[in-house]
Amino acid sequence: MVAPLIVSFGEMLIDFVPDTAGVSLAESTGFLKAPGGAPANVACAISKLGGQSAFIGKFGDDEFGHMLVDILKKNGVNSEGVCFDPNARTALAFVTLKKNGEREFMFYRNPSADMLLDESELNRGLIKQAKIFHYGSISLISEPCRSAHMAAMKTAKEAGVLLSYDPNVRLPLWPSPDAARDGIKSIWNEADFIKVSDDEVAFLTNGNSDNEDVVMSLIHDKLKLLVVTDGEKGCRYFTKSFKGRVPGYSVKTVDTTGAGDSFVGSFLFSLAKDISILEDEGKLKEALAFSNACGAVCTTQKGAIPALPTPSDARQLMDSKAK
């Protein structure tokens, strides 16, 4: 039995991370290159768990672009939706981990190839085969990628594919915080599933993410599930029928990069296998506990894709905490 296909759309880039933890970008004397980009991380997370994933996006026809596509292939991600731009570079980001494990970003995209994906280059056949179509908000920032993003969502929706949205707020990439808020919310009401972090709830609502009414203001008519991640505290879930909290796992955190993507990938992996978890609170809590474990495991080593867990990594953590 072949696992249902999950198609991830958006950016994949190279993160340059200081080789010494806890320093600013200016203080760093050397950098390690690591593949990054939330939608690509999600695709790799799914395939590492044994699911079937594909990635749609555009790369520079350069050394870094080909390296990233090779990484997708090595991680078992279908790359039929990938294309190359001979005139633009693959995006780069410099990411530093401060002493508390939090990150600071500096992006090189002027414009980068991922921003230049055109609607005509979309592999619509791949989207139509999917059970779930997953995307972020960075692909909404500029044209022509924004139009390609909208067309891809429309193709998915018309084919009866479930829409999954993780806005993944990156303010330095938007013209202003208001532009980010408006852009992220412009497609909010299309999604069937949305995952946001507690910080993102506060940003999008100008409110306190601990206040349930504030969170509930983000729920729209078509939305089947909203999940708010609260770091190591776990996550909260909200549907029209029920809501609750699933506790997280405390681990020795080395790098939080990719933890949210690991969480999302593992949840979509569970959801694609059994769509009824959206209606069954017991099954939903099990799936979210597994996702919490996957997110936690991902923080225990550097980099996003190399740190993504296998099912046994996640189960091991869950079992050790259950004792």
Secondary structure as GFF3:
##gff-version 3
##sequence-region A 1 323
A	DSSP	beta_strand	5	9	.	.	.	ID=ss1
A	DSSP	beta_strand	13	18	.	.	.	ID=ss2
A	DSSP	beta_strand	31	36	.	.	.	ID=ss3
A	DSSP	alpha_helix	38	48	.	.	.	ID=ss4
A	DSSP	beta_strand	52	60	.	.	.	ID=ss5
A	DSSP	alpha_helix	63	74	.	.	.	ID=ss6
A	DSSP	beta_strand	78	85	.	.	.	ID=ss7
A	DSSP	beta_strand	92	97	.	.	.	ID=ss8
A	DSSP	beta_strand	103	108	.	.	.	ID=ss9
A	DSSP	three_ten_helix	113	116	.	.	.	ID=ss10
A	DSSP	three_ten_helix	119	121	.	.	.	ID=ss11
A	DSSP	alpha_helix	124	128	.	.	.	ID=ss12
A	DSSP	beta_strand	132	135	.	.	.	ID=ss13
A	DSSP	three_ten_helix	138	140	.	.	.	ID=ss14
A	DSSP	alpha_helix	145	158	.	.	.	ID=ss15
A	DSSP	beta_strand	162	165	.	.	.	ID=ss16
A	DSSP	three_ten_helix	171	173	.	.	.	ID=ss17
A	DSSP	alpha_helix	177	185	.	.	.	ID=ss18
A	DSSP	three_ten_helix	188	190	.	.	.	ID=ss19
A	DSSP	beta_strand	193	197	.	.	.	ID=ss20
A	DSSP	alpha_helix	198	205	.	.	.	ID=ss21
A	DSSP	alpha_helix	212	216	.	.	.	ID=ss22
A	DSSP	beta_strand	225	229	.	.	.	ID=ss23
A	DSSP	three_ten_helix	231	233	.	.	.	ID=ss24
A	DSSP	beta_strand	234	238	.	.	.	ID=ss25
A	DSSP	beta_strand	243	247	.	.	.	ID=ss26
A	DSSP	alpha_helix	259	273	.	.	.	ID=ss27
A	DSSP	three_ten_helix	275	278	.	.	.	ID=ss28
A	DSSP	alpha_helix	281	298	.	.	.	ID=ss29
A	DSSP	three_ten_helix	305	307	.	.	.	ID=ss30
A	DSSP	alpha_helix	311	322	.	.	.	ID=ss31
###
